[in-house]
Amino acid sequence: MNATHLSPDDVKQYQEDGYLLIRGMLSPAEVTLLGKTAREDRVLDQHASGRADGEGGTVRLSLWNHPTDTIYGMIARSESMVSHAEQILEGEVYHYHSKMIMKDAKVGGAWAWHQDYGYWYQNGVLFPLLTSAFIAVDPATRQNGCLQVLRGSHHAGRIEHALTGDQAGANMERVDELLKRLDLVYVEMQPGDTVFFHANLLHRSNRNDSDNPRWSMIVCYNAARNNPYKESHHPRYTPLKKVPDSAILEVGAKRFGSEDAGFLIPSEDRSARSLGES
């Protein structure tokens, strides 16, 4: 784990651009163990669901609410990862949820332009004081559908979303106008690289038509002071127990396997359902 704290310039860049890319956040040994564990994890696979992209493709993902004592939880609770989120959000944070995106070779679908707060707004979260840590498990390139962001688009505020296939996408009239004014960035990454991005940053990805998979793990943090005002399928404020960075490797090859993880059942995704009804 890259244990250095963010510099004031790093935080300023995040505030201006809406994202911050940190190379080598996870060490080669850590990300190799993460990838091996995830691909051999039957429980993770059993809880994976497909999200149609409206273009004929499907994205597989598993999503869970509680970090637990697995390698996934050790990464989400690690001192460096949590400290970065605390610096970005300027205070205590808690684990909102984590997910594994399984964009497999040749079949991995696209993600439509969206803001994460476009979903989370529906869950009683009053302010966009959330950040996501997107960790590359595999190399992420233009060819296999890497993350794309619109630099600075978080300054536009929350944009209305509607369902496209099984995904909630941002209003394309506004997205098209923002595309004329802002830089489109392809965030190409190596395994272990991590990009933190703002809840209102517009982002998407293309289908994976290449011969190479593009798996990634995303950890979402909410500011403790931004505790949702109502219950939803993601947790309200729950104190986060940090662990030393060394715990990632010490955990070894433990599998997910815990019902305490709180996997999300797609039919319980009330934020998506409410978007569909709007």
N, C-alpha and C positions, 0 to 999 in steps of 0.2 A: 504494500500500500504506500502510495506517495503521501507522506504524513505532513507535508508542509502546509502551513496555513495560507489562506488567500491573502494577497497583498491588497492595500487600498486601491491600487490601480486595477486589480482583478475585479474587485467588487464594483468599481465604477464602470468597467467595461460591461459587466453583467447588467447593470442598471441602464446603460445606454443602448446596448445591443439586444438585451433580452435573453442572452445565453452566454455561457462561458465554457470553452472546451479545455479540458485538462488532459494532457497526454500522459499515459502510463499511470493513471490513478491506481489501478490494480496492477500488481506485479505479474510477470509471465507465469509464475507458479500459481498465483491466486486465480487468475482468469482461466488457466488450463484446468484447474480443479473445478471451478465453477462450470465450465463447459462440459467436462466429463460427467460431473454429477447430474447436471440438468438433462443431458441426453440419455442417461441410464435410469432416470427417475420415473418409475412407473406411476407413482401417485401424481406427479406433475402432469404426465401424459394423460392419465385418466381424467383429470380435471380440465384438460384443454378443450376449448370450444372454438368454432370457426366463425369469423365475422366476414360476411360477404361485402365486397367493396363496391358493388353496383356496376362493376365493369367485367364481371365474369370470374374474378379471382376471389380467393379467400385467405384471410390471415388467421393463423392459429395462435391462441394465447391462453395462458393460465394466469389468473389474478387472485391474490389473497390479501387479507386485511391485517394479519398479525405476523410479526417477523419471526417469532419462535427462536429455537436454539439450533437451527440448521445453518449450513453455509450461507443460504440466502439471507437468513436473519443476521448472521454475523457481519455480512457486508452492509446490510441496512442499518445495523446498530453500531458499526465500527466508528471509533473515535474520529478518524479523519473525515469520513463521509458525513457524519452528523455535524461535525464542527463547520464544514464548508456550508452546509445548509443553514446552520445557525448564523454564520456571518452574512450570508446572502439575505436571509429573512430578518436579520437584526434581532434575534432573540431565540428563546426556547422553541424547539420544534417537536412534533411527534410524527409517528409513522402513519400516513394516511392509507396507503396500500402499496403493494409491489406487484409486478407482473413480469412474465417471461414472454417475449414476442418471438414466435417460431416462424420466421419467414424462410421456408424451405426452398431449395433449388427448384427452379422451373414452375413451381406452383404457388409460391408465396404471393398473396394479393397486395394491392396498393392500400394506402391510407389517404383519405380525402383531406383537403385543407381543413384544419380545425384548430381550436384553442382548447386546452384541457379544461379551462374554466367554463367553457361552453357546456361541458357536462356537469362539473362540480357546482356550478351556480344552482343547479336544480336540487342539490343535496343540502341546502340550508347553509352553505358557506358564504358569508357576507362579503368578504374581501378576497381579492386574488393574491393572497399572501401564501402561496404555495410554490414549491419548486420541485422539478423532477430531475433525478440523476439518471441519465441514460447511459448504460454501460455496454460497450461493444463486447460481445462474447466471440464473435467471428469478425474478420475484416469486413468493414462496411464501405462499399464503393458505389459509384454511380451505376455500375453494371448489375449489382445485386440489390438495388433498391434502398440506398442509404437515406438517412434522415435529410430532409430539406427544410430550411427555415427562411422566413422573411425577416431579415435583420431589422430590429426596431419596431416590428409590428405590434408589440405589446403596448406601445404608447397609444394605439388606436382604441384601447379599452375593449370591453367584451362585445363580441359580434354575435348576432342572432344565428342559431344553428337549426338545422332540420335534418331528418334522416335521409341518407342515401344508401340503399341496401340496408345493411345492419349497422352502419356507422353514421354518427352525427357529423355533418359537414357544415362549415361556416358559409354564410351568405356569399355566393360567388360574385355578386355585383360589387360588393365592397372589396372582396379579395382581389378581383381583377383591377380595381382602381389602385389598391395598395401595391400590386405587382408592377404598376407603371412608375411608382415613386420610390420603392424600396429595393434593396439588394436581395436577390435570391441566392442563398448559400447552400451548396451541397456539402453536408458535414461528413466527409470521408474519415473513417476511423480505423485504428488497429485494435486488436483485442486488448482490453484493459483500459483503453481511452474512455473518458467519461465526460459527457456534456451536461451541465446543469442548465435548465431553461425555465423561463417564467411561465406561469399558468396562462397568460394571455398571449404568448408568442404563437403566431400562426406557423404550423408545421405540417408536413405531409411526407409521403414516400411513394415511389413507383413500385410496380410489380417486380418480383424477382424472376426475370427470364434467363438468368445465368445458370451455370452449372454449380454454383457455390451457395451454400446456405448463408443466411444473415440472421442469426439469433442475437437477441439483446435482452438485458434485464433492466427494468426501470423501477426505481424506488421513488415514490412520491412522498414529500414531507409537507405538512401543514404547520403554520405558526401556531403555537399553543394559545396565543391571544386571539386567534381566529376560529375558536371552537364553534362548530356548526350549531345553529339555534334549534335544529330539529334532528330527529333520528333519521338515518338513511342506511343504505347497504354498506357504506364505509363508516369507520368508527369516528366518534367524537374524541375529544382530547383524552389520550391515554399516555401517562408518563413513559418516556422511552428510556430504557436501561442501556446506556452505552457500554461497549466492550472494547478492549484494546484491539488495535489493528491485527495483532498476532493471532487473535482468536479465529480469523478466517482460515488459516492453515491448520490450526490446532483442532478445529472441528473435524478435520479429515473428510472422509467420503460419506458422512451421514446423509441419509435420504430425507426428503421432505416428510412424508409419512405421518404427519401429525394432524389430527382433525382440528386442533387448536389453531391451525393456520388461518381458518376462516376463508376458504375458497369461495369466490363469487360464482353463484349459479346465474347464467345469463338471463333467465326469466325473472331474476330478482333485481336486475339493473333498472331501478326506477327512474334514474336520470334519463336513460335512453327512451324509456316508455313515455315519459312526460314530454320529451321532445317530439315523439311521434304523434302525440295528441295535440300539439300546439298548432 
